[in-house]
């Protein structure tokens, strides 16, 4: 009887122990269920985005560049909130041979999207001057920043077309500030570490910043370039000796006029090649019907200072000159200065 009484006395303790075991099992099951729920949520949040390329077959003249439209759409669950994605060109196919960039970005292009949201970018594709004509392929990839394996790629077929009737500029840069010939909208190849440039605006009497994306230079935010300032040349700072190249269709010069007044930078067009520097003032006089005094200087990259033109200096295609005129006149970039000077003695 004593033995049975001991068991009876222990029943409440055994019941309590049973309840603890049941609670432990319930807690364990809850943790497992919660972990599974988190895993499922993570899987829905870290997903492959959609990628759309508007132009999948693109003809581009050698030495120039085009911008294509790239759209990325987030496919993650609404409960995840905003997620981080990226999109860029890869090194696949001709990726190493071309100049590729996302407009507005000089580094990795990361951005945040809510569920179902889309973002559109301009993808810059530039073909260096030494590229052979033919068919090439470049690749764009969009991905989840949390898991780069969650990615999707699209290919773009490129037809590199030869260009006729063009002007080729090659400029060797020294360490420090350099002048580079430039016409608005052309592509600049070489010296990839130079990511910005400066061009003088006569209307502002100041330099404006140009940012570089691949081979393209575009005015920085809130900066504009007027039509008659499109041939101004550039100032770039180089930390190494390197070479930049450009190809310019000759029709760009034949269609343009230069409004000369005050001080400005000018890239010498092909029609003015081998003309003496002094003839610029004579042509300006002939076109303004008043005597124009024109002062000309060039930037000496070796000494890092401006140097005045001498009486024997000759204009050469692609040179950049600082020109200061006492009179307003309009000169034709497609006509020789001798022709525009007329019969002025």
C-alpha positions as CSV (number, residue, x, y, z in Angstrom):
1,X,0.0,0.0,0.0
2,X,2.9,2.3,0.7
3,X,4.2,1.6,-2.8
4,X,0.9,2.5,-4.4
5,X,0.6,5.6,-2.3
6,X,4.0,6.8,-3.6
7,X,2.9,6.4,-7.2
8,X,-0.3,8.3,-6.5
9,X,1.7,11.1,-4.9
10,X,4.0,11.3,-7.9
11,X,1.1,11.5,-10.5
12,X,0.9,15.3,-10.4
13,X,4.7,15.5,-11.0
14,X,4.5,13.1,-14.0
15,X,1.5,15.1,-15.4
16,X,3.6,18.3,-15.2
17,X,6.5,16.6,-16.9
18,X,4.2,15.4,-19.7
19,X,2.9,18.9,-20.2
20,X,6.5,20.2,-20.4
21,X,7.3,17.6,-23.1
22,X,4.2,18.5,-25.1
23,X,5.1,22.2,-24.9
24,X,8.6,21.4,-26.0
25,X,7.4,19.5,-29.0
26,X,5.0,22.3,-29.9
27,X,7.8,25.0,-29.6
28,X,10.1,22.9,-31.8
29,X,7.4,22.5,-34.4
30,X,6.7,26.2,-34.3
31,X,10.4,27.0,-34.8
32,X,10.6,24.6,-37.7
33,X,7.5,26.1,-39.2
34,X,8.8,29.6,-38.7
35,X,12.2,28.7,-40.3
36,X,10.4,27.2,-43.2
37,X,8.2,30.3,-43.5
38,X,11.3,32.6,-43.5
39,X,13.0,30.3,-46.1
40,X,9.9,30.6,-48.4
41,X,9.8,34.3,-47.9
42,X,13.5,34.7,-48.8
43,X,13.0,32.6,-51.8
44,X,10.1,34.8,-53.0
45,X,12.1,38.0,-52.2
46,X,15.4,37.0,-53.9
47,X,14.1,36.3,-57.4
48,X,15.3,36.8,-61.0
49,X,14.0,40.1,-62.5
50,X,12.6,40.5,-66.0
51,X,14.8,42.1,-68.6
52,X,13.6,43.8,-71.8
53,X,15.8,45.2,-74.6
54,X,13.9,47.4,-77.1
55,X,16.5,47.2,-79.9
56,X,18.1,43.7,-80.3
57,X,19.5,44.4,-83.8
58,X,21.6,47.6,-83.9
59,X,23.6,49.0,-86.8
60,X,26.4,51.4,-85.6
61,X,29.0,53.2,-87.7
62,X,32.6,52.4,-86.7
63,X,33.9,55.2,-84.4
64,X,30.5,56.2,-83.2
65,X,28.0,55.1,-80.5
66,X,24.3,54.4,-80.0
67,X,22.1,54.3,-76.9
68,X,19.7,51.4,-76.5
69,X,16.7,51.1,-74.2
70,X,17.0,48.6,-71.3
71,X,14.1,47.9,-68.9
72,X,14.3,45.9,-65.7
73,X,11.1,44.7,-63.9
74,X,11.0,43.4,-60.3
75,X,9.2,40.0,-59.9
76,X,9.5,39.6,-56.1
77,X,6.5,39.2,-53.7
78,X,4.7,42.3,-52.5
79,X,5.3,41.4,-48.9
80,X,9.1,41.7,-49.4
81,X,9.0,45.5,-49.8
82,X,11.7,47.2,-51.9
83,X,14.5,45.0,-53.2
84,X,17.9,45.9,-54.8
85,X,18.7,45.0,-58.4
86,X,21.5,45.7,-60.8
87,X,21.9,45.8,-64.6
88,X,24.9,46.2,-66.8
89,X,26.8,44.9,-69.8
90,X,28.9,41.8,-69.4
91,X,32.3,40.9,-70.9
92,X,30.7,38.1,-72.9
93,X,31.1,38.0,-76.7
94,X,32.5,41.4,-77.9
95,X,32.1,43.0,-74.5
96,X,35.9,43.6,-74.1
97,X,36.3,45.0,-77.6
98,X,33.5,47.7,-77.4
99,X,33.0,50.7,-75.1
100,X,29.9,49.9,-73.0
101,X,28.2,51.9,-70.3
102,X,24.9,52.7,-68.6
103,X,24.0,56.3,-69.2
104,X,24.3,58.3,-66.0
105,X,26.5,55.7,-64.2
106,X,30.3,55.4,-64.0
107,X,30.2,52.5,-61.5
108,X,27.9,49.5,-60.8
109,X,24.3,50.3,-61.7
110,X,22.3,49.3,-58.6
111,X,18.8,50.5,-57.9
112,X,15.7,49.7,-55.8
113,X,12.4,48.5,-57.0
114,X,9.1,47.6,-55.4
115,X,7.2,44.5,-56.4
116,X,6.2,44.8,-60.1
117,X,8.0,48.1,-60.6
118,X,10.1,48.8,-63.6
119,X,13.1,51.0,-64.4
120,X,14.4,52.0,-67.8
121,X,18.0,52.8,-68.6
122,X,20.0,53.9,-71.6
123,X,22.7,51.4,-72.6
124,X,25.6,53.0,-74.5
125,X,27.4,50.9,-77.1
126,X,30.5,52.4,-78.8
127,X,32.6,50.9,-81.5
128,X,36.3,52.0,-81.4
129,X,37.8,53.4,-84.7
130,X,40.1,50.4,-85.2
131,X,37.2,47.8,-85.2
132,X,36.7,45.8,-88.4
133,X,33.4,45.9,-90.2
134,X,31.1,43.0,-89.4
135,X,28.6,41.4,-87.1
136,X,29.2,41.3,-83.3
137,X,27.2,40.5,-80.2
138,X,27.1,42.2,-76.8
139,X,25.2,41.0,-73.7
140,X,23.2,42.8,-71.0
141,X,22.5,41.1,-67.6
142,X,20.1,42.1,-64.9
143,X,20.3,40.4,-61.4
144,X,19.3,40.5,-57.8
145,X,21.9,42.1,-55.6
146,X,21.2,39.7,-52.8
147,X,22.0,36.7,-55.0
148,X,23.8,37.3,-58.2
149,X,22.8,33.8,-59.5
150,X,19.3,35.2,-59.8
151,X,20.1,36.8,-63.1
152,X,18.8,37.0,-66.7
153,X,20.8,38.0,-69.8
154,X,19.8,39.3,-73.3
155,X,22.0,39.5,-76.4
156,X,22.2,42.4,-78.8
157,X,23.3,41.9,-82.4
158,X,25.6,44.7,-83.6
159,X,26.4,45.5,-87.2
160,X,29.6,47.5,-87.3
161,X,29.3,49.6,-90.4
162,X,32.3,51.3,-92.2
163,X,32.2,55.1,-92.4
164,X,33.2,57.2,-95.4
165,X,34.2,60.9,-95.7
166,X,35.3,61.4,-92.1
167,X,37.9,63.2,-90.1
168,X,40.1,61.2,-87.7
169,X,41.6,62.8,-84.7
170,X,44.3,61.3,-82.5
171,X,45.6,63.2,-79.5
172,X,48.5,62.1,-77.2
173,X,47.9,63.3,-73.7
174,X,50.5,64.2,-71.2
175,X,50.2,64.2,-67.4
176,X,48.2,67.2,-66.4
177,X,45.7,69.4,-68.3
178,X,45.3,68.8,-72.0
179,X,43.2,70.2,-74.8
180,X,41.2,67.6,-76.8
181,X,39.4,68.3,-80.1
182,X,35.7,67.8,-79.9
183,X,32.4,68.2,-81.7
184,X,29.2,67.9,-79.8
185,X,27.8,64.3,-79.9
186,X,30.9,62.5,-81.2
187,X,32.5,59.6,-79.4
188,X,35.8,59.8,-77.6
189,X,37.9,56.6,-77.3
190,X,40.9,55.8,-75.2
191,X,42.1,57.0,-71.8
192,X,39.2,55.3,-69.9
193,X,40.3,56.7,-66.6
194,X,39.3,60.2,-67.8
195,X,35.6,60.3,-66.7
196,X,34.9,64.0,-67.0
197,X,35.9,67.0,-69.2
198,X,35.4,70.7,-69.3
199,X,34.3,72.9,-72.2
200,X,34.2,76.6,-72.3
201,X,30.9,78.3,-72.8
202,X,31.2,81.9,-74.3
203,X,27.6,82.7,-73.3
204,X,28.4,81.8,-69.6
205,X,32.0,83.0,-69.8
206,X,32.8,79.9,-67.8
207,X,33.6,76.2,-68.2
208,X,30.8,73.6,-68.0
209,X,31.3,70.0,-66.8
210,X,30.9,67.2,-69.3
211,X,30.5,63.6,-67.8
212,X,31.7,60.6,-69.7
213,X,29.7,57.4,-70.1
214,X,31.6,54.9,-72.2
215,X,32.6,56.9,-75.3
216,X,30.0,59.6,-74.9
217,X,30.4,63.0,-73.2
218,X,27.3,64.7,-72.1
219,X,26.7,67.9,-70.1
220,X,26.4,67.4,-66.4
221,X,23.0,67.9,-64.8
222,X,21.6,71.4,-65.2
223,X,24.3,72.2,-67.8
224,X,23.5,73.0,-71.5
225,X,25.5,73.5,-74.7
226,X,24.3,76.0,-77.2
227,X,24.3,75.2,-80.9
228,X,27.0,77.7,-81.8
229,X,29.2,76.3,-79.0
230,X,29.3,72.8,-80.3
231,X,32.9,73.0,-81.7
232,X,34.6,74.2,-78.6
233,X,37.2,71.6,-77.7
234,X,37.7,70.1,-74.3
235,X,40.0,70.4,-71.3
236,X,40.7,67.1,-69.7
237,X,43.0,66.2,-66.8
238,X,45.1,63.0,-67.2
239,X,47.1,61.2,-64.5
240,X,48.9,59.2,-67.1
241,X,50.2,59.4,-70.7
242,X,47.6,58.0,-73.0
243,X,45.9,58.6,-76.4
244,X,42.3,59.6,-77.3
245,X,40.8,59.1,-80.7
246,X,37.7,60.4,-82.5
247,X,36.0,60.0,-85.8
248,X,33.8,62.9,-87.1
249,X,31.6,62.7,-90.3
250,X,32.7,65.6,-92.5
251,X,29.1,66.7,-93.0
252,X,29.1,67.9,-89.4
253,X,31.4,70.7,-90.4
254,X,29.7,71.6,-93.7
255,X,26.4,72.1,-92.0
256,X,27.6,74.4,-89.3
257,X,28.4,78.1,-88.8
258,X,30.6,79.6,-86.1
259,X,29.3,82.8,-84.3
260,X,32.6,84.3,-83.3
261,X,32.7,87.0,-80.6
262,X,34.6,87.5,-77.4
263,X,36.7,84.6,-76.3
264,X,36.1,80.9,-76.9
265,X,37.8,77.6,-77.7
266,X,37.6,76.2,-81.2
267,X,38.5,72.9,-82.8
268,X,39.9,73.6,-86.3
269,X,37.7,72.0,-89.0
270,X,39.2,70.2,-92.1
271,X,38.4,73.1,-94.4
272,X,40.7,75.4,-92.4
273,X,43.7,73.0,-92.5
274,X,47.0,74.6,-93.5
275,X,45.6,78.2,-93.3
276,X,47.8,80.8,-91.6
277,X,46.5,81.9,-88.2
278,X,46.4,85.5,-89.3
279,X,43.8,84.8,-91.9
280,X,41.2,84.2,-89.3
281,X,41.1,87.9,-88.4
282,X,40.9,88.8,-92.1
283,X,38.0,86.5,-92.7
284,X,36.2,87.8,-89.6
285,X,36.7,91.4,-90.9
286,X,35.3,90.4,-94.3
287,X,32.2,88.9,-92.7
288,X,31.5,91.7,-90.2
289,X,32.3,94.7,-92.3
290,X,34.3,96.1,-89.4
291,X,38.0,95.7,-88.7
292,X,38.3,92.6,-86.4
293,X,41.3,92.0,-84.2
294,X,41.7,88.3,-83.5
295,X,44.1,87.0,-80.8
296,X,44.9,83.3,-80.9
297,X,46.5,81.1,-78.2
298,X,47.1,77.4,-77.8
299,X,47.4,75.3,-74.7
300,X,51.0,74.0,-74.2
301,X,50.4,70.8,-72.3
302,X,54.2,70.4,-71.7
303,X,54.5,73.8,-69.8
304,X,50.8,73.8,-68.7
305,X,50.2,77.3,-69.9
306,X,48.7,79.3,-72.8
307,X,51.1,80.3,-75.6
308,X,50.3,83.1,-78.1
309,X,50.3,82.3,-81.8
310,X,53.3,83.5,-83.9
311,X,53.2,84.9,-87.4
312,X,54.3,81.6,-88.8
313,X,51.9,79.4,-87.1
314,X,49.6,77.3,-89.3
315,X,46.2,75.9,-88.4
316,X,45.9,72.1,-88.5
317,X,42.8,70.0,-88.4
318,X,42.0,68.9,-84.9
319,X,44.0,71.6,-83.1
320,X,42.2,73.4,-80.3
321,X,42.8,77.2,-80.2
322,X,41.6,79.9,-77.8
323,X,40.3,82.7,-80.0
324,X,39.4,86.2,-78.8
325,X,37.7,88.4,-81.4
326,X,37.0,92.1,-81.1
327,X,34.1,91.9,-83.5
328,X,31.1,89.7,-84.0
329,X,31.2,87.7,-87.2
330,X,29.9,84.4,-88.5
331,X,32.3,82.0,-90.2
332,X,31.5,78.9,-92.3
333,X,33.2,75.8,-90.8
334,X,32.9,74.0,-94.2
335,X,34.6,76.7,-96.3
336,X,38.3,77.6,-96.4
337,X,39.2,80.9,-94.6
338,X,40.8,82.1,-97.8
339,X,37.5,81.9,-99.6
340,X,35.7,83.7,-96.8
341,X,38.3,86.4,-96.6
342,X,37.4,87.4,-100.2
343,X,39.6,90.3,-101.5
344,X,40.7,91.7,-98.2
345,X,44.3,92.8,-98.6
